[in-house]
Amino acid sequence: MSGKRETLKSKIEIRSLFQEGIRLSSKSIRVILRRNHSSGNRFLFCSDKTSKNSVQRNRTKRVLRVLSQDSEIGFPEGYDIALVAGKEFSDMKLQDRKNILSKVLSRFHGE
């Protein structure tokens, strides 16, 4: 699954994702999932409020975009997915980020 992912842009859809979504989290990342009634996923990439400046926030979002394209992580199909990362998440090594995100998502698959 490579290529460009569809992103959430509608304010109404983003609000309903945060209000009604299933929340999974670790110390450095939160994942919020909500069924979207289609076969594909739509993503929202966010940096939490602890990031001090726009450079750090944008780096965090770039890191999240790369992770969303990784087929090893195993995102469930047919969901709107918000990835909200703390500032320390973008400073981790790639393999550590993959492991943390996979571990968080495995809790969803286990439910």
WOBEL-V283987 format. One record per residue. N is the residue number from 0. RES is the residue in one letter. PSI is psi in whole degrees, -180 to 180 (none if undefined). OMEGA is omega in degrees with one decimal (none if undefined). D_CENTER is the distance of its C-alpha to the mean C-alpha in Angstrom with 1 decimal. Layout:
BEGIN
{{N	RES	PSI	OMEGA	D_CENTER} {N	RES	PSI	OMEGA	D_CENTER}}
END
This chain:
BEGIN
{{0	M	85	177.4	15.7} {1	S	180	-179.3	15.9} {2	G	-176	-176.1	16.4} {3	K	134	177.4	14.7} {4	R	148	175.9	11.9} {5	E	138	179.8	12.6} {6	T	154	175.7	10.8} {7	L	132	179.8	11.6} {8	K	-25	-176.3	14.5} {9	S	129	179.6	16.7} {10	K	-38	-179.6	17.1} {11	I	-45	179.9	18.3} {12	E	-38	178.3	15.4} {13	I	-44	179.4	12.9} {14	R	-44	-179.7	15.4} {15	S	-33	175.5	15.8} {16	L	-47	-179.1	12.1} {17	F	-31	-178.6	12.3} {18	Q	-38	-171.7	15.8} {19	E	-6	-173.2	15.8} {20	G	160	174.7	12.5} {21	I	128	-175.4	12.4} {22	R	130	174.6	11.0} {23	L	141	-177.0	10.3} {24	S	160	168.8	10.5} {25	S	-171	-178.3	12.1} {26	K	-36	-171.5	14.0} {27	S	-10	-179.3	11.6} {28	I	145	172.9	8.0} {29	R	139	176.7	7.2} {30	V	129	178.3	5.3} {31	I	126	-175.7	7.3} {32	L	145	176.4	8.8} {33	R	133	179.8	12.0} {34	R	137	-176.0	14.4} {35	N	7	175.7	15.1} {36	H	33	172.1	18.5} {37	S	173	-176.6	18.1} {38	S	-19	-177.2	17.7} {39	G	169	177.1	14.7} {40	N	152	171.3	11.0} {41	R	138	-173.2	9.9} {42	F	152	170.4	6.7} {43	L	125	-177.4	6.5} {44	F	121	-175.8	5.8} {45	C	150	170.7	7.7} {46	S	139	-178.7	9.9} {47	D	177	-172.5	11.8} {48	K	-6	-178.9	15.5} {49	T	-14	177.9	16.8} {50	S	127	-170.9	16.4} {51	K	-36	-174.8	20.0} {52	N	172	-174.8	20.1} {53	S	-31	178.9	18.6} {54	V	-47	179.6	18.8} {55	Q	-43	179.5	16.6} {56	R	-44	-179.4	14.0} {57	N	-36	175.8	14.2} {58	R	-44	179.0	14.1} {59	T	-44	179.7	10.8} {60	K	-37	176.3	9.3} {61	R	-43	178.5	11.3} {62	V	-43	-179.9	10.1} {63	L	-38	178.0	6.4} {64	R	-42	178.6	8.2} {65	V	-43	179.9	10.4} {66	L	-33	-179.3	8.3} {67	S	-21	-180.0	7.1} {68	Q	-3	-177.6	10.9} {69	D	119	-177.0	11.9} {70	S	-17	-179.5	13.7} {71	E	-25	-173.3	14.4} {72	I	-36	173.6	11.1} {73	G	57	174.4	11.9} {74	F	140	176.6	9.4} {75	P	145	-177.7	11.8} {76	E	146	175.7	13.5} {77	G	30	-177.7	14.2} {78	Y	150	162.8	11.3} {79	D	132	-173.6	9.5} {80	I	123	173.9	5.8} {81	A	128	175.0	4.5} {82	L	115	-178.1	2.1} {83	V	114	-173.7	5.8} {84	A	145	173.8	7.7} {85	G	169	-175.3	11.5} {86	K	-29	-179.5	14.0} {87	E	-20	-177.9	15.0} {88	F	-41	-177.7	11.7} {89	S	-16	179.2	12.7} {90	D	-8	-179.0	16.2} {91	M	165	173.6	15.7} {92	K	154	-176.6	16.9} {93	L	-46	-177.8	14.8} {94	Q	-37	176.7	15.9} {95	D	-41	178.3	15.1} {96	R	-44	178.7	11.4} {97	K	-44	-178.7	11.5} {98	N	-44	-179.4	13.6} {99	I	-47	-178.7	11.6} {100	L	-41	177.7	8.4} {101	S	-40	179.6	11.0} {102	K	-43	178.8	12.9} {103	V	-45	-179.2	10.5} {104	L	-27	178.6	10.0} {105	S	-28	175.7	13.7} {106	R	-34	177.7	14.5} {107	F	-43	179.8	13.2} {108	H	-26	-179.5	15.4} {109	G	-17	-177.6	18.1} {110	E	none	none	18.4}}
END
